[in-house]
Amino acid sequence: MNKLFQFILLMGTISSILYSCSNTTDSIIRNFNPLTNLGGNDTVSFTMDLDNAIVDGIIIPTSNQTRDGSFSFSFEIDNPNSDNQYYYKIYYQNSSYKFPEEKNGAIHPYCHENFYGSWEDVSTGFKTVNGYSVTDEFRIVGNPRDERLYYGGDMSKQVFSKERIENLKNSMRNTPEWIKSIQAKAEKENRDIEQQLFLDALWMIKDESRKGDFNHRWKRNPRVGNYEFMLVVADEAAYEKIPDYIKNVGQTDGNGSFINPFYYFRNGEGSKMEGVSVVTSERVLKVSATIDPAKGLYINPAQQRDENIDTQYQSDMCNSTENLYENAHFEQYSHAIDRGYTMRNVPLIRDVIDESYSQDDFFGAMERYDSTELIVGHSFNSQTPCETAYIEDGALTLINPGNVEGEELRKQNVGAKTRIGFTYGKFRGKIKFPRQLNNDNVWNGLTNAFWLIYQDEAEWNNRRPAESDGYIPKGEDGEESLEKKQKNYFYSEIDIEIVKTSPTWDNEEFLKDDDRESDNVMFCCTNWDLANQDPKKFFKGVDNISFKDKTFELHRWTDHYKAVTSKYPIKNDKLYDPDFFYYEIEWKPTEIIWRAGPTPDNMELCGYMNDKYTSIPNNQMLCIITQEFHYAEWWPFQPFSQNGVPFPKNDIEGKVYEIVVE
C-alpha cells in the first residue's frame, strides 16, 4: 500500500477516536466521523482541485486528492433493536456562506439558497443500516440538487475551433434563406458578409451550449469556506414519515419549494419526530481555492469577435486552443468602451511617473492647446491578443502600451478575467498594480481595479427575484428607467476601483484647496444593486454606515442610480512601493467587506455595506483585474482631467500573482 495512504488511513482511524460527535441525548449514533480518510483535528483544511473545473465543475475531492476521489465516513449504532430496521443518510452544508435555517420561529425565506447536498445521485435516498458499524463514502459536487435549471449542451462542443466555425459558416452559405438574412443583417450593421457569418457562428456555438441534457455542475459550483456534516438515522416507522423532498434533496414540497434538510431536522418536523437520531459532526471541512495564472491565459474568440485576429504573440500559455479552453484559469478581458463620453486629449507623449511631469506641466498643457489641436476619441482595447496580457514566470502580466511619435496615439486598456465561478467568498488578489501618482502627485490617468462580475446573462445565473419593484437593466439610464425595472435579472458587480479623486461627494472647494496636493488615491468600493429598493434603508444621496471602528459614507446619486459607492483615502506609496499588495472583497449573503494590506494577516478595512442599505447579489460571479483609462468625469470632484493626462510614453506594467478564494 502507498505510504501516503497508509498514513492518511492511520490518521483517520485516530481521528475517529479523538473526535467524537455532538450527539443528541437520546441518539443511538456513536462515533460519527465524516472524514475518516483525512487526518487532522476539528477543522480539516482542503484546497479545491480546479484541474477540470471549467467543463466538469468543482468536485471535492478529486481522485488527485484521495485514493478513490471521495470522502469516507463511518458511524456505529448503539445497541440497535434487533427487530427494527434502521436507515441512514448523510447531508453536507456550507456553513460559512449561508442564511440561518430559522428566522422568527419559522424557516428562513432564503435558507433554500444555502449550498447543501447529500449523495451525488439525488435519487438515492436513505440507505439501509446493516449491522452495528457502517462505512460509506460521498463527495461534494456542483448542482447538488440536480436542478434542471443548470443543465445545458455538451460543453466539449463549445470550443470555438476554426473547423467548427467554418462548418457553421458553410451551412449558412449553403442555405438560401439563411444567407439572405445574414446579408440583410450585415448591411444593417455596416459589416462585411464574412464578419457577420463569423459572429453568427459564435452566437450559435454559445446558444447550443445552453440547450441539452448535460448536467452543467459548474453553473452552481461548491462554495468555499467551512462545511458541516449531519448524519440522520431513522427507524422503519420514522423513515416512512420523512417526506420525499427530504429523502431526495432534488425534490420540492407541495408549494414547489426546496426545503433545507438542516432546517427540517434541526428546527422543523424532523426535530420532533420519534425514532429519528440526528448528529452533526464536530469535524468540519475548510475549503479554499487558488486561481493560478500559471495554468494559462485563454483567448476567447467570442470575446475577440474578430476572425482574423493577429496571432503573432500567442504562445503555449496564451492562445485559443482546446487545451487552454479546458484548463486555463484566466482569459483576456476586453473593456466595453463607453462612447457616450469622448476624450479631447492634449497631443503629448510623456511618462507621467518617471519623468516627474509636474502640476505646472499638466495645467500648462491644458491651457496651451486649443480645441483644433486636441486628439478626439476614446480609449482602446488591444487588437493583438497576448501582446498586452500574457503569462510570464507563472504570473499574469498586464501592459498598457506606450506610444511612439508619428504613430496614432492611444490610451489602451488591459485586463484579464477568471473563468471559474463562485457564489460568495473572500476574494483576495496578490497584485502589483502600477503606480498612479508621481512625486508631484500628478495622476497618470489609470484606474486600477479588482472586481467581481456576473458569470453569465442566462436565466440560470439570475439574481434572487426582487420582492418590490425590481432591478433596472444595466443599459437603462435616466428617470424613465424606473419604469423598466425587471423582477428577474442577471447583472451583478462588486468593485474595488483605485483612482485619483476627491474623498468627498459634494465639496468642490476641498478639491481646489487640498486634493491636488495630496498623495492619496481613493480606494472606491461599489456594489451594483441596480436600484432594487428591497433593502429597508434604501436611500439616495449620502448615508453613513458603521462597521468595526470605522464609519463609511455610502453614496447613490439618485433613486434610479444603479450603484452604491464609498471612498477611502489611501497613500499612493503605501499601495505601490511594495513588490505586491493584497486586495480583498469579502462577499457574504448579507454584507460586503473591502480590505487591502501588505499580507493576508495584515489587512486594513476600507469599505463596508450590508443588505439593509443595498441589495447583495446571490448569483455566480467571476473576478476581473483591469488597468483602464477611465473618464475622470465619472469620479467628481477630480483634480486632474483625463483629457490633460499625456499619452503614455513607456509601457505601464502590472502583475497578478494569484487570486485566493476562501
N, C-alpha and C positions, 0 to 999 in steps of 0.2 A: 504493500500500500504506500502511496506517496506520503512522504514525511509531513508535508504541509497539512494534508488532510487528516493524518493521524493526530497532529497537534490540535486541529480545529475540532475534531470529534472529542478529544480528551477535554478540551476547554468547555465544549458544550455540555459534556457529562457533569463536569464540576459546577457549571453554571446552574444546571437543573437542580443541583443540591443546594447551592448557596442562595439562589434567588427564587424563593417561593412566591406564590401569587397571593394577591389580596382576595381572599375568598369571602363570600357571604357566610354568616354564622351557620346556616343550615345546608351549605353547599356540600355535595358529595364529590366535588372535584378536588384533586390533590396534585401538587407539583406540576402545574401548567407552565411549560416553557415554550414560548412561541418561536424561539431561535436556537434550537438545540445544536445546529451545525455551525454556530458562530460563538466564539468565546467573547469575553468581555464582561462588564459589570452591568449596572442597571440600564445604562444608555449605551447602545451599540452604534458606533459611527460607521456610515456606509456612504461611499461615493457612487453616484449613478454611472453605469457603463453606457456611454452615448454612441457606441460604435454603429449601431443600426437604427438609431432613434429617428432619423429622417423619414424612413419608409415604414418601419415597424412600430414606431413609438417607443417610449421608455419602458423597459422591463426591469423589475427589481426582484431578485438578482438575475444576472445572465449566467450562461454556462462558463463565462470567463471568470466568474466570481465565486461560485460554489460548484461542487462536483457535478450535480445534475441540473443546475440552473434553477433551484428552488430553495425556499426556506423549509427546514424540517421543524416540526413541533411535536410535543408529546404531552400526555397527561395521564393521570390514573383515576380510577373510580374507587371511592372508599366504600367497601362492603356493599356492593350493589345487591338488590333483591334478586335472587336467582330466578324468580318467577316473572320478573319485569324486564322488558326490552328498553334499552336507552339509545338515544340518538344525539349526535353532536354536530356542531358547525362552528367554524372559526370566522370571525369578522375582523377587518382592519379598518382604521380610520386615521386620516391625517389630523393630528391634534394641534399642530402649530398654527395652521391657517384654516380655521373653521368658525362657524357660528355655534353658540351653545345649543344643546339639543332642546332645552326648555326655556320658555320665556313667560313669566307671569302665570305659572302653573299649567301651561299648555305647550304644545310642540312649537318650537321657534319657526316662524314662517319661512326662514331661509336655510334651515338645517339640512334640507334635502340637497342643497348645493354642496355640502361637505363632500370631500373625496373619501369614499368608503367602498368596501367591496368584500368579497369572500372568495370562493372558488372561481378560477378563471372561466370555467364553463358554468354560467349562471343557472343553467337548468339543473345542475347538481345541488340538491337541497341539503337536508341533514343526512349524515351518514350513520350507519349502524355501528354501535359500540359492540365489539366482540372481545370479551374478556375483561380483565381488570386494568390493563395498560394499553394505551393507544399511541401509535406513532403515525404521523401523516405529513403531508407537505402542501405548500401553497406558494404563490408568488404574487407580487403586486404589478398590475398591468394597467394600461390606459383603457378608457371607456369600460370601467369595471361593471357597469350595469348593462352593458351590451345594448346601448341605445341606438336605434336606427338613425337618429339624427346625425350620428358620427360615421355613418357608412358612406362609401363612395366607390369610385372606379379603381382600376388596377394602377397602383402608384408607379409600377415599373414602366408603364406606358406614358407617364407624364414627362419623361426625359425628352427635352427639346432637341433631339438629334437631327442632323441635316437630312438624313434619309426619311425620317418620319415627316418632317416639314415638307420635303419635296413630294412625297406621296400624296399628302393632303392638297398641295397646290395643283398637282396634276389632276386629281379628282375634280377640283373646282374648274380647271381649264376645260376639262372634257365633258362638263355638264352645262349645256347651253343656258338654261335659266339661271344657274348659279353664277356663271362667269358674267352674265348680263348684270346681275345685281352687284357683283364686285366692281364692275366698270362704273356703275352709277355711284356707288359709294366712294370710289377713288376720285371721281370728278367732283363730288360734293366736298370732300375733304382736301382737295387740291394735292393728291398724291398720285404717283405713277402706279400702274397696274401691279407690277411686281411687288412693290412695297405693301399694297393693300392685300394681295394674296398672302404675303408673309404674315401680316398682322392677323388676318382671319385664321390662318393655320395655328398661330399661337393661341388665339382665343378658343379654337376647337379643342386643342390639347388640354387646356385648362378646364374647359367645360366638361369634357369627358371624364376628367378625374373626379368630378363631383357626382357622377351618376354610376351606380353599380352596387354590388352586394359584397364588397370588400370592407371588412371592419377597419376603419382608419383610427386605430387606437391613439395615434399621435395627435388627434384632434381634441382629446381630453387626457392629456398626459398626467401621470402621477405627480403630485406636488412634492416639493422639497420640505424639509422640516421633520418633526417627530411623528412617528406612527405608533398608535396604541393598538393592542390586540385583545379582543374579547372572545372568550370561549363560552358557548352555551350547550348545556346538556339537558335533555328533556326525557322524561319517561314517556311511555307509549300514550297514556291518556293526555298528557300535556302536549305532546308532539302533534296530536290530531287537532288541537285547538289553535296552534300557531298559524296565522294567516299565510296564504301562499305568497303574498308580497313581502313577507319577512323570510320565508324559506328560500325564496328566489328574489334577490335584490333587484333583478331586472323587471319585475312586475310592479304594477301600480295598484293602488287601492280603488275602491268604488268611485272615488272622485277624480280618478286619473292622476293621482299624485304619488310620487315616490315617498316612502316612509323610511326614515333613517333607522336601521335596526338598533343603533346605540341609544336612540330615544326610546324605542319600543321596550327594550329590555332593562333600561335604567330608570325610566320615568313613566313609561306607558303601561299598557295592559300586561306586557310580559314580565314587568317587575313585581306584579301581584299574583302571577299565575302559580298555582300549586304544582309541584312536580318539575319545576324548572330551576336549574342551578346555573348561575352566571358568575364568571370571574373575569377580571381584567388584569393582565399581567403587569407586574412591577417593571418588567423589562420593556424598554421602548427602543425603536429603531430611529436613529437620527440620520437623515438623508440629505446630501448636498450634491450639487452638480458643478462641474468646471467646463465652461465653454472655451475651447482651446484653439487659438489661431493656427497652431502647428498642424491641425487637421486639414487646413487648406482654405482657399477663398474661391467660392463658386461664382461663375459668371452666368447669370440667369438671362437667357435670350429674351424671355418675356419682359424682363426689366429693361434691357437694352433697346428692344423694339427696332432693331436695325439688322437686316440680313447680311449686310456687307461690312460688318464691323472690322476694324483693324485688329489683327490677332498677333502683331509682331511682339507684343510684350507678354503674351501668355506663356506659362511655364507649367511644370508638373504640379506646382502648388497653387496655380491660379489659372483656371480655364473653365470650360463648359462641358467637360467630358462626363460620362456616366459615373465614373469613379468618384469625382468630386460632388456630383449631384447626390450621391448616396452617402458621402462621408464628411464633406466639408461642414464645419460649424458656422462659417460666415459666408455671406455673399456681398458683392459690391453693391453699394446703395447709390441711387441717383435721386437727387432732390427734385421735388416739384417746384418749378420756377414760377413764382407769383408775378404774372405780367400785369397785374393791376398797379404795380409800383414800377417806376423807371428810374434807373440811376442816371445822373448827369454828372459824370466824374471828371475831376481835374486830369488833364492828359500827362500825368507824370509817372515815372517808374522809380520807386525808391524802396530801400529796405528800411521800413519804419523802425524796426527794433535795433538792428546792428549799426545803422548809420546815424543813430541819435537824431532822428528827424524831430526837430523841436516844435513847440507850440507856435513860435513865431513863423516857422516854415509852413506849418499847417494852415494857419489863418491867413498868412500872406498869400499862399497859393489860392485860397478860396476867393480872395479879392482880385487876384491878378488876371484871371481868365474870364472873358465874357461868355455869354450863352452859346455863341457860334463856335467857340473853341472847346467846349466840353464834349466828352465822349458819352453819347446817349445809348443806353441799352440795359441789359440785365446781366446777372451772374450766369455762369455756365456750369454744365456737367461735363465730365470727361467723355470724349468720343472714342477713346482708345483704352478698353478695359485692361487692367493690371498695370497700367503706366503710373497711376497716382494712388492705387491701393494694391498692395501685394504683401506676400509673406516673406519675411527675411529673418533668419536666425530664430525661428519659432515665434516671432512676434508679427503683428499686423502693422504695417507701415502705411500712414496716410499722408499724402502730399498735396498741398495747394501750390501748383506750379508757378514759378517765377515767369517774368516777361522779358522779351528781348526788343530793343529799339528797332523800329522799322517793320515789326510784325504786328498783327492785330492784338490789341491789349485786352486782357481778360482777367476777371476775378473768378477763379474756378473753385467750386465747392468740391468736397470729397467726403465720403462716408462709407460705412460698412454696417451690415445688419446681420444679426444672428438668425439661425434657421430652425431652432428647436423652441417650441412654445411652452410657456409656463403660465399657470394661474397662481398669483401671489408668490411671495418670496422676498428675500433680501438680496437684491441685485447689486453686486459690488464689482466695479471695474477698476483694474490696475492699469492706469493710463498715464502716459507722458503727453499731455496736451501742449501745444506751442504757446509761448509767452504772448500776451496780448498788449501789454504796455511797455514802452521804453523808459529810459531814465528820466525823461521829461513828462512822463505819464500820458504820452500820445498813444491813442488806440490804433492798432494795425488793421482794424476792420473785421476781425474774425469773431464769430461766436462759437465757442467750444461747447459741445453738447453731448450729454449721455442721457438717453431717454428710452422709454418703452412705447411700443406701438402695437395696435391690434394685429393679429396674425393673418386674418382673412376677413373679407367682407361678406362671406356667405352666411346663410342662416345659422349654421352650426356654431358660429362664433359671435352671435348676437349677445349684447349685454342683457342683464336682467330687465324684463319688461317694466316700463315706467308705470308707477301707480297713479300719478296725477296727469299732467298734461303732455308728457313725452320728451323726446330728445330733438333738438334742432339739427338737421343734417349738416355735416361738416361744410358743405359748399354753399349753404344758405347764410345770408347776412342781412342786416338791417331790421327795422321794426317789423316788416312784413314776414320775417322768418318765424315769428311766434305763431303764425297761422299754419306753418308747415311742419309742426312737430309730429314725430312718429313714436308710437308706443314701443316698437322694437327697432333696434339699430345696432350696428356693429362697431362704430368708431369709438376707440379709446386711445388715450395718450397721456403719459405721465413724464414730465420733463425735468432735467437739470440743464439750464442754459446759462452759460457764463459770458457776460457781456459788459461793456463799459457803459454805464448809465447812472442816473441819479438814484439814490436809495429811497427817495420819496416819490409819491404819485402825483402830488398836486402843489409842489412848491418850486416854481421855476427860479426863484431868487437863489435857492440853495445851489442850483447848477452854476449860476454866474459867480457866486461868492466862494464856492468851495470845491465842487466836484472836479473841475479841470485841474486842480492842484493835487487832488487825492490820488494815492497809488492803490486805491481799492478798485476791484471789479465786483460786479454784482452776481451773486450765486442765486439765480432765479428758479423758483420751484413752482411748477404748474401742473394742475390736473384739468384735463379737458372733460368736463361733465356735460357739455352740450346743452347747458342752461336747463337741465332737468330740475324741476322745482320740488321734487320729493323731499329733500332734506328740510328738517324743521326750521333751521336758521338760514335758509336760502336768502341771499342778500345781493344788493348791488352797491357799488361804491367801495368803501373800506370798512372792514370789521376786524377786530382783534381776536386772536386765539392764543391761549397759553398752553405750554407743554413743558414738563420738567421745570426748569428755572428760567425759561425764556418766553417772550411774547412776540408773536409774528403778526404783521399787518397783511391780511388777505384782501385781495382787490379783484373786483369784477366791474368792468366799465359800465354795463347796462344790464337790464334784466334779460336781454336777449344775447348777451355776450357769452360765448360758449366755453370759457375757461376761467379758472381762479388761479391767481399768482401771488406769491410773496417774493420779496427781495431780501438778500442777506449780504452785507458787505464783507469782503474777504480780501486780504492783501495779495496783490499780484505776485510778489516774491514768494509768499507762503505756498501758493499753488504750484509755481513753475520753476523755482530754484532746485527742488529735489529731482532725482532721476525719474521718479514717477510719484503719483499720488493716487489715493483711493477715493472713488466717488460712489455713493451708495443711495439706492432708492429701496426703502423697505415698504413693500406694498402688502397690506393686510386687508381682511374683509371689511373692516370698518375705519381704517385710518391709513395714512401715508406719512412716512418719516423720511426726511432727506438728511444725509450726512456727508462729510468729507474729512479726510485725515491722512497722516503720513503712514499709518499702519492700520490693519483691521481692528486692532485693540485700542486705538487712539483716534477715535472719530469725533468730530465736532458736529453738534446738532445745528443744522442750517435751515430747516423748514419742517412744518407740521400742518396737516389738515385731517379732519375726520368727517364721518358721514352725517354729522349734524349740519355741516356747512356746505358740503359738496357731495355729489353722487360718486361713490367709489366704484370703479369698474370691477366686473367679475368674470370677464371673458379671458381668452388665452392671448398672451402678448409676446412679442419679440423685443430684443434690445437693439438700439442703434447708437453708433458713435459717429459724430459729424464735426467737421470744421467748415463753417459756412459763412459767406459774406452776407449777413443779414442787412436788411434795410434798417437804418437807425431809427426811422420813424416808428417802428414797432415798439420802441423802448423809450418813451418820453420819461424824463427830460434828458436827452442825450447831449453830452458835452462836445462830441465830435460827430459830424455827419459822415456817413459812408461816402458821400459824394466828394468829400475833401480828402479821404484816405487815398494815397497814391496806389497805383497797381503794384503788386509785389515784384521786387527785382529778383529775389532768390527764392528757391523752393522753401516752403514753410512746412516743417515736418512734425508729425505726431506719431505716437506708437501706442498700440494696445497689446498688453502682455497676456491678460486673461480676464474673463468675467466669471466670478463665482456666484452661484445662486444657492442660498441656504435658508 
